[in-house]
Amino acid sequence: MALEVEVKYTGADHDAVRKALSACGAEMVGVWFESNAVFDNPDRSLKGAGKLLRLRRRADASVLTVKVPPEGRCRKG
């Protein structure tokens, strides 16, 4: 399984980000609404184990995703 790194930025300067992406050759491909449904057991054991089972839906596609902690890593908290 591939290791995923997700970074979220709060308070980003959107105009500066658009300019930087454009300078790298990135193009806007569209805007769409995405809904996310998260599933767990009644005892929330998936969340307790640091796992996430999610169904992402758009008008033209649905994707079931599973996130698990990387192997060899301990979950804190």
Buried (B, 14 or more C-beta within 10 A) or exposed (E): EEEEEEEEEEEEEEEEEEEEEEEEEEEEEEEEEEEEEEEBEEEEEBEEEBBBBEEEBEEEEEEEEEEEEEEEEEEEE
